[in-house]
Amino acid sequence: MRVGTALASAAALLLVAVGAAAQVDSMARRDTLGRDSTTHRDTTARDTTARDTVPRYLPVFPEAISAGPLPRGTRYTFNADSLILSNVQTLSDLLAHIPGVYVARGGIYGAGEIPFYGGRGAAGLEIYWDGVPYLPLGRDSLFLDPARISLAPLERVDVIVLPASLRVYLVTLRQRSTETASQVGIATGEVRTANYRGAFLHRWRSGLGLSLVADYNNNDGIEGTSSTAFNSVDLWLKAEYVPSARFGVSYQTLSSRWHRSAGQRIADWHPQRRDGIFRLFAAARDDGLGLSAQATFATTSASLDTAVSDRTLTQEALEVRNDWSRAHLGLGIRRLDQARPWQFDGTGAWSPFPGLTLAGDARHAEYSRGRSGNRAHLSAGLILPAGLSLHGDLAWAHDLQAPLDSFDTGQRTVDASGAVRWDRSWVSVDLGGATRDPFTPIGFPVAITAIDSSGPVRLSPTQRTRYFTAHGTLRLLPGLQVSGWYFDPLVGSGNDFEPPYHARLSLTFYSKFWRVYRSGIFALRGELAMDSWSRGTAGLDTAGALRILPGVTIGEVNVEVRIAGVTIFWVQRNVTLQRASYLPGLDYPRRFQYYGVRWLFTN
């Protein structure tokens, strides 16, 4: 009854928004002229014109991303091409391109890949799937493993960088054309690695749409290592009805089932997660501006895991926003489980004049046992002459890390960052610094915990940290560029999984030079990337002793060739033949490779 009441209330509010959208400007006069009486219909000749078969582009659901305008340099956007023409196999691979992110890999694909940022543990990462918080559920109720979130249904990933945390917005495929699109992908590699991917997307002229994506992965693992045998099946289905840019309704479901086999240091893990999201939106205008509202009802269930009992989580949300050409204002209310019954959000952005951008957001959350939490974030950007720009962020929080933990009473932090940026057609450079307050993370990721306790089992408290970052791109020659980032905590050996002198460097060649094919149909991309860091720390063991993270330099090579809708790819990891360890107690093999091809069809 509570769910039905919430949905009924949301629907009523949306109808109000629809009514506002339907109001006609009283200054505009309706055309009252009748049909031209001088035009005569020819009843002797029959119209033999065939039905229009030209593909039509239809409106789609608004992207569930952080609303703008946003200061330059505060958002990283990865589009569909970035997800294909790159070394990205998992979401964790993608996050490794963000300055200061350390990905603790338990092994090859299938092993845990936990991104650490800001020394905040689980509090350093928030993920949203089409605007719905993607919350941990199951054996690990605190840490998310982004490597277990399939990239197959996604068309865009946005990463908002705060001084001590990342907000990741995942946008699922949105078929715009009435021309049917389908995709087939096949990949293989060492240890009998196999990936089969298929997709089907179709929209009818009425606004109805149906999308289906299936993604299967398997490998036999490497005996005697932490890379045990693994297989997964991810299924995504979406049905929608979006007749215009002013109204739409959709339901999507994502089912993820995977099995990581037991090994000498890895426990057997065989869970299933199912997410269902029902969304309804209404807007006053069809150009993305004006008043709009959206209601969301989402359910998440985790089952089949022999280590924990089945669990279901329900989320209900109502969001109302108003957008102008240079400003945004939004309010939202969300209801979750008993540990997080209510959450209130506010977002705003304003560009008072060209070159200056102000943005912010705030959140108040009510928790069980009479606890509450608050967060606020402000950012500003200023564009200067000669391609220079400035941007800065201030984040304040007094919030919980683990609402399910009744002993968590919250911590207060104030973090700030700023940077200067220089952009030209041949170069882009961003130099910045920040300061972070001390913090005590709770827990440790289950996905990278060795069952023999040979690795760390908890994170150590962080100290107040000042850090320096640099990232940029330099075009050496047409089609050839070098890019990368550098991170330095500036204090001692840094915090856990935040090693000093951490850098990623990439040399990339990309061109469409082959004139045998018409312009744009052929593309060749090759990349040599190096990830390097100095000695750091990696948490505490069962005795409370600090574990050392060895310094290492790991290289990888990837090549992609695209001809029309066909993309052929080859990726080789750890080409420097290092005895690599992203995490004490777990290992990573030398020169691991996989390769394959993906076809994208239309009609």
N, C-alpha and C positions, 0 to 999 in steps of 0.2 A: 504493500500500500504506500510506503514511503517513496519508493521509486516511481510509482504511478503518479503520485501527487507532485513530485518534483518535475517530472516530464510534462505534466499538464500545465504547471505554472510556467515552465520554460516556453511551452508552445503558446500560451496566452501572451507572454511578453513579446515573442517573435511576431505574433499576429499584429500587435500594436505597431511594431516597427514596419511590418508590411503595409499597414494602413497609412503610416506616415509616408512611406515610399510612394503610395498610390495617389497622394494629394497632388493636384495640378496647380501650377503657378497661376494665380488669379489675374496676373498681368498679361498672360498669354491667352489669346483669343482662339477659340476652336474654329476650324474651317467649316463653314456651314454651306458651302456651295454644293449643289447636287451634281449628279453625273451629267457630263456634257451631252445635251440632247441632240447635238449635231453629229455625234458619233453613232453610226449605225452598225449593228452586229450582222456579220455575214453568216446567214444560216444555211447557205448552199455549200460552203466549203468546210470540211471537217479538219480540225486541228490535228495534224499528224506529228507534232513536235514530241520527241522522246522525253521521257522523264529526266530531269536534271540529275546527272550522275557525278558532277564535279564535287570533290570533297569540300565539306563545309567545316569551318572552325567554330566550335561551340564554346560558351563560357564554362569555366571550371571553378571549383571551390577555391576561395582565397588561400594563398600560401600561409601556413601557420608558422610564421617566423617572427623574430623580434621586430616590432613595428618601428618604422623610421619617421623622420630622417635620423640617421646615426652619424656620429663623427667619423671622418675618414681614418681608416687604420684600426678600427675596433672590431671589425667583422671579417672573418674568413669564409668565403663562399666556394663550395665545390659543386659544380654542375654535373650533368650527366657525362660529358666528355672527360671531366676530371676523374670520375669514378671508373672509367674504362681505360683511358690513355694514361696510365700511371702504374705504380707498383702496388696499388691498394688492393688487398684481398679481403681485409676486414675493416670494421670501423676503427679498431685500435690502430691499424696501419695508417689510416687517414689522420688520426689525432697526433701521430708522431711527427707530422709536418708543422705542428703548432710550436712556436718557440717556448722552450722550457718544459715540454712534456716528456716524461720518461715512461716508456712502455716496458713493464716487467713481463717478459715472455717466458712462459714455462716450457716452451718447446715449439715445434712446428705447428702448422694449422691444426686446430682441434684442442691444443693446450690452452691454458688460461693466458690472456693478454690484458693485463690491468694497467691502464694509464694513471700515472701519478702527476699531480700538478699543484704547486703551491705548498707542499708539505701538509696538506689538509686531509689526506686519506680519502674516505668516501665523500666528504664534504666538498672536495675539489672538483666534482663532476656532476652536472645535471643534464639529463637527456630527456627530450620531448619528442614523442612520435605524433606527428600531425597536431601539435599543440597540447597533447595529453602527457603528463609526466610519466615517464617510463621508469617504474619503481622496481627495486629488487624484490624478489619473491622466491621462496624455496629454501634451499640449504644455506644460502647466504642472503640474509635479509638486510644487509647493510651495503655491501659493495656490488656494483654492477660490473659485468665482464662484457664490454662492448663487442668483443670478438664473436659473441654468441647472438648478436643482432644482425640479421641478414641484410646485406646491401641490395639484394636483387630487386625489391619493390621500390627502391628510392630513385628519385630524379634530382634531388638537391640535398645538400647538407650545409647548414650554416653553423659556424662556431663563433660565439661571442666571448671575447677574452676579458675577464675581470682581473684585478690584481692578484687574487688568490683562488680563483675558480674558473671553470669553463661551463658555458651553457651551450648545449648542442641541440640544434633543431633539425629533425629528420622530416623531409617532405616526400610523401609517397607519389608514385606515378600518377599523372593527371592527363588522360587522353583528351586532346583538344579536337582532333580531326575526326570526321565521320569515316575516314578511310581506316580500315582495320590494320592494326599493327601487331606483329608477333615477333618473338625472339627465340632463338635456339642457341645454346652454348654448351660446348664440350671442352673439358680440360683434363689433363692427366699430368703425371709427374712421378717422382721417385716414391718408393714404398707403396706402389700401387695407388697413388693419389688419383682420385676421380671426382670430377664435378660435372653434373648435368643440370642445365638450367633451361626452363621454358617459360614463355610469357605470351599472353593473349590479351589484347585491349581493343575494345570496340565501343563506339558511341553512335547512337541513333540520332536522327535529326530532331526527334522529340525532346532530347536532353537525357534520355536514359543511357546508362553506361554500364559496362561489365568489364572487370579487369581480373586476371588470374595470373599468378606467378608461382612457379614451383622451383625449388632449389635443393639439389641433393649433393652431399659431399661425403667423401669416404677416403680414409687411408689406413694402411696396415700398421702404422707406427714403426718405431725403431727399437728393436729389442735391447733391453738393458739401459734405456734412457727414460727421461721424463716424458718423451713424446710417444705416448701409448696409442694404441689403435683407436680410431675415432670415426663416427659417422653421424650425419645429421640430415633431417628432412624439414624444410621450411616451406610452408604453404601460405599464400596470401590471396585473399579474395575480397573484391570490393564491388558493391552494387550502388549506383547513384542515380539521382534524377536532378539535373540542374538545367531547367528549361531557359533560364535567363541569368544574368549577372546579379539579379536582385533576390533570387531565392534558390535554395538547393537543399537536398537531403541525401545522406549517404550512410552506408553501413559497411564496415570493413572488419575482417577477422584475420588474425595472424596466428598461425600454429607453428610452434618450434619444438621439435623433439630431437634430442641428440644423446649419444652414448659415448662417454669417455671410459675406455676399459681400464681396469686396475693394473698397476705395475708395482715395481719395487718401492717407489716413492709416491705413487699416485693412487688415490682411492677410486673405486668404481663409482661412476656417476651417470645416472640414466633418467633425467627428468623430462617433463613436457610442460610447456608454457603456452597458454592460449590467451590472446588479447582480442577483445571485441570493442569496437568504437562506433557509436551512433552519433551523427552530427547533423544539425539543422541550422541553417543560417538564413537571414533576411537582411536586405540592404535597401536604403532609400534611393540610391543612385546606381547606375551601371558602370561608372568609371572608376570605382574603388574609393571614391570620396564620399563624405557625408556620414550619416548615422547608419550603423549596422549592429546586428546582434547575432550571437551564436550560442546554441545550447548543445551540450555534450553529455552523453552517458556512456561510460566505459566500464568494462569488467576485465579482470585479469585473474587467471587461475593457474596454479602450479600443482602438478600431480605426478604420480609414478615414482617419485624419488623415495627410495627405501630408507633414507636417513632421516627424513622429516615427514610429517603428515601433510595431507593435501590442504591447500589454503586458497581462498578466493578473496579478491579485493575489488571493491566497487568505487567508482568515482563519478560524481555529478558536478557539472559546471555550467555557469551562465556568464557570458561575457558581452559587454556592451561597449562600443567604441565609436568615436567620431574622428574622421580624418579630413584634414584640409590639405591644400597643396603644399604647405610648408609647416604643418603641425599635426600632432596626433594626441589623442587623449583616450584612455581606456580604463575600464573598471571590470573586475571579475570576482566571482564568488565560487568557491569549490568546496565540495563535501567529500571526505574520504572515509577511512575506517574509524574504529573506535579510538585508536591511538592518535589520529589526526582528523578530528571531526569537522573542523572548519578552517578555511583559508581565504583570505581577502587580498586581492592584488590590485595594484594601480600602476599604469604606465603612462608616460608622457614624453613628447619630443617637440622641439620648436626650433625653427630656423628664422630668427627675427629679420635677418638680412643675409644676402648671399655671402657665404664664407664663414658664418658663425652658426654652429649647431649645438643645441643643448638637449640632453636626453636623460631620462631617469626612470626608475621603477622602485616600488616599495611593496612589502608583503607583511601581513600580520597573520600568524597561524595560532590556532587554539589546539592544545594537545590534551591528552588524558591526564588525570591526577592534578588538574588545575594548573598545568604548565602552559606557557605561551612563548612565542618567539617572534622577533621582528627583524626585518632586513630592509636596507635602503641602499640604492646605488645611483650615483650621479656621474655623468660623463659630459665632456665638452670638447669641441673641436673648432679650430680656427684655421682657415686657409689664407696663406700669405702669398705675396708675389714671388716670382721666380721658381714656382713649383714647390715651395716650402709649405708645410702645415704643422700644426700643433694639436695634440689630443691628450686628454688626461681623464683619469677615473678615480673616484672615491667611493669605497664600499664600507658600509657600517653594518654590523650584525650582532645581535644578542639572541642566539637561536640554538636549537638542539641539533645534534648529529643523528641520533637514533631515537625517534619517538617511541619505538617499540621497547626500548630499554627504560624501565621505570626509574633507574638511577641517574639518567642523563638529565642534568639541570641546565644545560646550555653554557655557552661561553661568549664573552664579549670580545669583538675584534674590530679594529679600524685599519683598513689597508688602502694604500694610494699608489697610483702609478701615473707616469707621464712620458711622452715621447715627442721627438721632432722627426718629421718625415720629409723626404725630398723625392719628387717624382718627375721624371723626364721620359721621353719616348724610349730611351736606351738604358735607363737606370732607374731603380727605385730602392731607396734606403730608409730604414726606420731605426733610430737609436733611442733607447728608452731606459728608464730605471723605475724602481718601485721599492716600497717598504711594506713589510707584513708583520703583524703582531704575533706574539707567541701563541701556540695552539697545541692542544693535546688530542691527537686523533684517537678514535675508539676503534678497536678491532683490527683484523687483518684479513685480506681477501682469501676466502676458502679455496678459490680456483687455483691459487699458486702456493698453497700450504702443503708441504711434504708430510706424508703420514708418519715418517720415521723421525720427524722433528729435526731434520738435518738443516733446515733453513729457518728464517725468521718467523715468529709467530705473532708479533705485535709491533706496532710502530712506536717510535720514541717521541716524546714531546719535542716540538720545534722551538727554537729561540727566535727572538726578533731578528728579521732578516732584511737586508737591503740587497737588491740584485740589479744587474745590468743585462740588457738584452740588445741584440742587434740582428736584424734580418733584412734581406734585400735580394734584388735581382739585377744582374748586369748582362746586357747583350753584347757578346764579344764580336760576333759576325752575324749576318742574316741567317736566322735559323739556329744559331748556336748561342746558348746563354748559360751562365753559372748563377746559381741561387743557393740560399742557405740561411741558417740562423745560428746564433751563438748565445749562450746563457752562462752567467757567472753569479753565484750567490753573494760574492764579496765578503763573506764571513766564514772563516774556518773551512771545514769540509762540507758545508751545506747541511741540509736536512736529509732525512731518509728518502732515497730514490730521487734526490735532487743534487746530483754530483756537480762539483765545480768544473768549469771549462767544458761544458757540454755543448757540442756543436753538431750540426748536420749540414753537409755540403753536397750539392748536386750539380753535375754537368750534363746538360740536356741538349740534344739535337732534335729539332722538329721542323719538317718541311713538307710542302706539297709540290715539290719541284718536277715530278715525273709528268711530262707533258703528253705522254701517250694517252693518258686519260684526260677527260675534260676537267676544267678547273674545279678544285674542291672535292673531287671524288677519291683522290689518292692522298694518303698521309703516311709519313714515316716518322717514328719517334724512337729515339734511343736515349737511355739515361744510365749514368754511373753515379751512384750515391754512396756517401760515407757517413756513418754515424759514429761519433767518437766522444768519449767522456773520460775524465780522470777518476782517480780513486775516490770513493765516497762511502756512505753508510747505507745499510739496507734493513734496518729494524733490529729488534731484540729477539734473542732465542728464549727457550723455556727457562733458562737460568738467569735471564735478564742481561746477558752479555750482548754488546753491540756487534752486529754482523757487518763485515766489511764487503763493500761492493767493489770488485776489482775494476781498474781502468782498462778500457779496450777500444779498439777501432774495428768496426764491422762494415764491410762493403757489400753492395748488391748491384746487380745489373738487370735492366729490363728493356725489352724491345717490343714495340707494337707497330704493326702494319695495318692500315685501314684502306680497303678498296670498296667504295660505296658503303653498303651496310655490313660488310664483313670485316671483322677485326681479328687479326692473328697476334698472339702475345706470347712472350717467353720471359720468365722471371727466375733469377738465380740469387739466392740469399747466401750471406756469409762467404763471398767469393775470396775474401782475404785469408780464408782457412784458419781463422782464429779458434782457439778452444774457448768458445764464447759462453758466457754465462750472464744473462740479464738479471739473474736472481741466484744468490748463494743456495746451493742444494739442488738446483735444477739446471739443466744444460740445454745447449742449442747445437744442432749438427752442423758440419761443414758442408758448404756448397750444395745446399738443398735447392732443387729447382722444380718448377712446374710450368706447363705451357698448354696452349689450347687455342680455340677459335670460337667466336660468337658471331651469329648472323642476326641482323635486324631486318625483318620483312615488312612491307606495307601492301595492303590490298591482297 
